[in-house]
Amino acid sequence: MGKEKTLLENGNVYGQKLPKEEFDKLLKASLEDEYIKNWISLMTKGKPMSVEEIDAVIKLGLENISTHLVELWNRGRASLYGFEENNAKFISSI
């Protein structure tokens, strides 16, 4: 977020410039994604939860929750805790 002026005036490393409206849209989407991932991390800290249980609170849809969990997994911020019946349970790794 600290490089907004540089990106808008000079463009990215490839010299590509984005209109301010497009930049703001991308920044907002990125912040929302990080907010959701942090919310999931807090919810699953010390309490394993399934995708369905997380979605019951956040209400973003199972596919979106799964996508965020995969990103958390890839960053080492979530791990598979185990299974309850046929549902995978995830827990925060931070």
C-alpha atoms as an extended CHARMM CRD file, in Angstrom:
* protein
*
        94  EXT
         1         1  MET       CA              0.0000000000        0.0000000000        0.0000000000  PROA      1               0.0000000000
         2         2  GLY       CA              2.9630000000        2.3160000000        0.4880000000  PROA      2               0.0000000000
         3         3  LYS       CA              3.8540000000        2.2280000000       -3.2230000000  PROA      3               0.0000000000
         4         4  GLU       CA              0.5370000000        3.5150000000       -4.5480000000  PROA      4               0.0000000000
         5         5  LYS       CA              1.9550000000        6.8170000000       -5.8030000000  PROA      5               0.0000000000
         6         6  THR       CA              4.9180000000        5.1310000000       -7.5220000000  PROA      6               0.0000000000
         7         7  LEU       CA              2.7050000000        2.4990000000       -9.1580000000  PROA      7               0.0000000000
         8         8  LEU       CA              0.2020000000        5.0620000000      -10.3850000000  PROA      8               0.0000000000
         9         9  GLU       CA              2.8120000000        7.4760000000      -11.7150000000  PROA      9               0.0000000000
        10        10  ASN       CA              5.5060000000        5.1010000000      -13.0210000000  PROA      10              0.0000000000
        11        11  GLY       CA              3.6920000000        1.8100000000      -13.4650000000  PROA      11              0.0000000000
        12        12  ASN       CA              4.8190000000       -1.6350000000      -12.3720000000  PROA      12              0.0000000000
        13        13  VAL       CA              8.2020000000       -3.2550000000      -13.0950000000  PROA      13              0.0000000000
        14        14  TYR       CA              7.0310000000       -3.8790000000      -16.6780000000  PROA      14              0.0000000000
        15        15  GLY       CA              6.1060000000       -0.2250000000      -17.1860000000  PROA      15              0.0000000000
        16        16  GLN       CA              2.3820000000       -0.9920000000      -17.2150000000  PROA      16              0.0000000000
        17        17  LYS       CA              0.1870000000        1.6950000000      -15.6910000000  PROA      17              0.0000000000
        18        18  LEU       CA             -3.2530000000        1.1700000000      -14.2140000000  PROA      18              0.0000000000
        19        19  PRO       CA             -5.9200000000        3.8230000000      -13.9160000000  PROA      19              0.0000000000
        20        20  LYS       CA             -6.4680000000        4.8760000000      -10.2830000000  PROA      20              0.0000000000
        21        21  GLU       CA             -9.9710000000        3.3600000000      -10.2960000000  PROA      21              0.0000000000
        22        22  GLU       CA             -8.6030000000       -0.0460000000      -11.3690000000  PROA      22              0.0000000000
        23        23  PHE       CA             -5.8020000000        0.1620000000       -8.8050000000  PROA      23              0.0000000000
        24        24  ASP       CA             -8.3020000000        1.0130000000       -6.0580000000  PROA      24              0.0000000000
        25        25  LYS       CA            -10.5080000000       -1.9120000000       -7.0970000000  PROA      25              0.0000000000
        26        26  LEU       CA             -7.5670000000       -4.3530000000       -6.9560000000  PROA      26              0.0000000000
        27        27  LEU       CA             -6.3960000000       -2.9560000000       -3.6220000000  PROA      27              0.0000000000
        28        28  LYS       CA             -9.8800000000       -3.2980000000       -2.1160000000  PROA      28              0.0000000000
        29        29  ALA       CA            -10.1940000000       -6.9010000000       -3.3190000000  PROA      29              0.0000000000
        30        30  SER       CA             -6.7620000000       -7.7490000000       -1.9140000000  PROA      30              0.0000000000
        31        31  LEU       CA             -7.5790000000       -6.2020000000        1.4660000000  PROA      31              0.0000000000
        32        32  GLU       CA            -10.8970000000       -8.0600000000        1.6190000000  PROA      32              0.0000000000
        33        33  ASP       CA             -9.1560000000      -11.3740000000        0.8540000000  PROA      33              0.0000000000
        34        34  GLU       CA             -6.5730000000      -10.7900000000        3.5850000000  PROA      34              0.0000000000
        35        35  TYR       CA             -9.3210000000       -9.8100000000        6.0450000000  PROA      35              0.0000000000
        36        36  ILE       CA            -11.2050000000      -13.0580000000        5.3460000000  PROA      36              0.0000000000
        37        37  LYS       CA             -8.0640000000      -15.1750000000        5.6410000000  PROA      37              0.0000000000
        38        38  ASN       CA             -7.2480000000      -13.5470000000        8.9930000000  PROA      38              0.0000000000
        39        39  TRP       CA            -10.8360000000      -14.0690000000       10.1440000000  PROA      39              0.0000000000
        40        40  ILE       CA            -10.5960000000      -17.7750000000        9.2680000000  PROA      40              0.0000000000
        41        41  SER       CA             -7.2380000000      -18.0080000000       11.0690000000  PROA      41              0.0000000000
        42        42  LEU       CA             -8.7160000000      -16.4780000000       14.2110000000  PROA      42              0.0000000000
        43        43  MET       CA            -11.8010000000      -18.7130000000       14.0770000000  PROA      43              0.0000000000
        44        44  THR       CA             -9.7150000000      -21.8740000000       13.7630000000  PROA      44              0.0000000000
        45        45  LYS       CA             -7.0700000000      -20.9550000000       16.3150000000  PROA      45              0.0000000000
        46        46  GLY       CA             -7.3110000000      -23.7320000000       18.8590000000  PROA      46              0.0000000000
        47        47  LYS       CA            -10.6630000000      -24.8840000000       17.4600000000  PROA      47              0.0000000000
        48        48  PRO       CA            -10.6440000000      -27.1770000000       14.4210000000  PROA      48              0.0000000000
        49        49  MET       CA            -13.4460000000      -26.3400000000       11.9880000000  PROA      49              0.0000000000
        50        50  SER       CA            -14.7780000000      -27.7510000000        8.7270000000  PROA      50              0.0000000000
        51        51  VAL       CA            -15.4220000000      -25.6940000000        5.6280000000  PROA      51              0.0000000000
        52        52  GLU       CA            -19.1530000000      -25.9710000000        6.3700000000  PROA      52              0.0000000000
        53        53  GLU       CA            -18.7010000000      -24.6930000000        9.9330000000  PROA      53              0.0000000000
        54        54  ILE       CA            -16.6070000000      -21.7500000000        8.7700000000  PROA      54              0.0000000000
        55        55  ASP       CA            -19.1540000000      -20.9180000000        6.0720000000  PROA      55              0.0000000000
        56        56  ALA       CA            -21.9760000000      -20.9870000000        8.6420000000  PROA      56              0.0000000000
        57        57  VAL       CA            -20.3020000000      -17.9650000000       10.2560000000  PROA      57              0.0000000000
        58        58  ILE       CA            -18.7320000000      -16.1150000000        7.3130000000  PROA      58              0.0000000000
        59        59  LYS       CA            -21.3810000000      -16.9830000000        4.6800000000  PROA      59              0.0000000000
        60        60  LEU       CA            -19.1890000000      -16.7000000000        1.5910000000  PROA      60              0.0000000000
        61        61  GLY       CA            -19.9540000000      -20.0730000000        0.0780000000  PROA      61              0.0000000000
        62        62  LEU       CA            -18.1070000000      -23.3410000000        0.3820000000  PROA      62              0.0000000000
        63        63  GLU       CA            -15.9760000000      -22.7650000000       -2.7170000000  PROA      63              0.0000000000
        64        64  ASN       CA            -14.7420000000      -19.3620000000       -1.5030000000  PROA      64              0.0000000000
        65        65  ILE       CA            -13.9710000000      -20.6970000000        1.9740000000  PROA      65              0.0000000000
        66        66  SER       CA            -12.0990000000      -23.6340000000        0.4190000000  PROA      66              0.0000000000
        67        67  THR       CA            -10.0770000000      -21.2700000000       -1.7670000000  PROA      67              0.0000000000
        68        68  HSD       CA             -9.0570000000      -19.1950000000        1.2520000000  PROA      68              0.0000000000
        69        69  LEU       CA             -8.1430000000      -22.3370000000        3.2130000000  PROA      69              0.0000000000
        70        70  VAL       CA             -5.9230000000      -23.5210000000        0.3490000000  PROA      70              0.0000000000
        71        71  GLU       CA             -4.1450000000      -20.1540000000        0.3540000000  PROA      71              0.0000000000
        72        72  LEU       CA             -3.6950000000      -20.3740000000        4.1270000000  PROA      72              0.0000000000
        73        73  TRP       CA             -2.4170000000      -23.9460000000        3.7630000000  PROA      73              0.0000000000
        74        74  ASN       CA              0.0720000000      -22.8850000000        1.0750000000  PROA      74              0.0000000000
        75        75  ARG       CA              1.3670000000      -20.1240000000        3.3480000000  PROA      75              0.0000000000
        76        76  GLY       CA              1.7190000000      -22.5200000000        6.2680000000  PROA      76              0.0000000000
        77        77  ARG       CA             -1.0190000000      -20.7260000000        8.2110000000  PROA      77              0.0000000000
        78        78  ALA       CA             -3.5220000000      -23.6270000000        8.3000000000  PROA      78              0.0000000000
        79        79  SER       CA             -3.2490000000      -27.3690000000        8.5280000000  PROA      79              0.0000000000
        80        80  LEU       CA             -5.4670000000      -30.4020000000        8.3970000000  PROA      80              0.0000000000
        81        81  TYR       CA             -6.4420000000      -31.3830000000       11.9350000000  PROA      81              0.0000000000
        82        82  GLY       CA             -8.3380000000      -34.5400000000       11.1090000000  PROA      82              0.0000000000
        83        83  PHE       CA            -11.7140000000      -35.8260000000       10.0160000000  PROA      83              0.0000000000
        84        84  GLU       CA            -15.0600000000      -35.8970000000       11.7450000000  PROA      84              0.0000000000
        85        85  GLU       CA            -17.3550000000      -38.2880000000        9.9040000000  PROA      85              0.0000000000
        86        86  ASN       CA            -16.5820000000      -37.3270000000        6.2860000000  PROA      86              0.0000000000
        87        87  ASN       CA            -15.6780000000      -33.6970000000        6.9740000000  PROA      87              0.0000000000
        88        88  ALA       CA            -12.1040000000      -32.4360000000        7.0430000000  PROA      88              0.0000000000
        89        89  LYS       CA            -11.3080000000      -30.1820000000        9.9930000000  PROA      89              0.0000000000
        90        90  PHE       CA             -8.7440000000      -27.4260000000        9.6870000000  PROA      90              0.0000000000
        91        91  ILE       CA             -6.8580000000      -25.5690000000       12.3890000000  PROA      91              0.0000000000
        92        92  SER       CA             -4.8020000000      -22.4080000000       12.3710000000  PROA      92              0.0000000000
        93        93  SER       CA             -1.0410000000      -22.9300000000       12.3590000000  PROA      93              0.0000000000
        94        94  ILE       CA             -0.2320000000      -19.4760000000       13.7100000000  PROA      94              0.0000000000
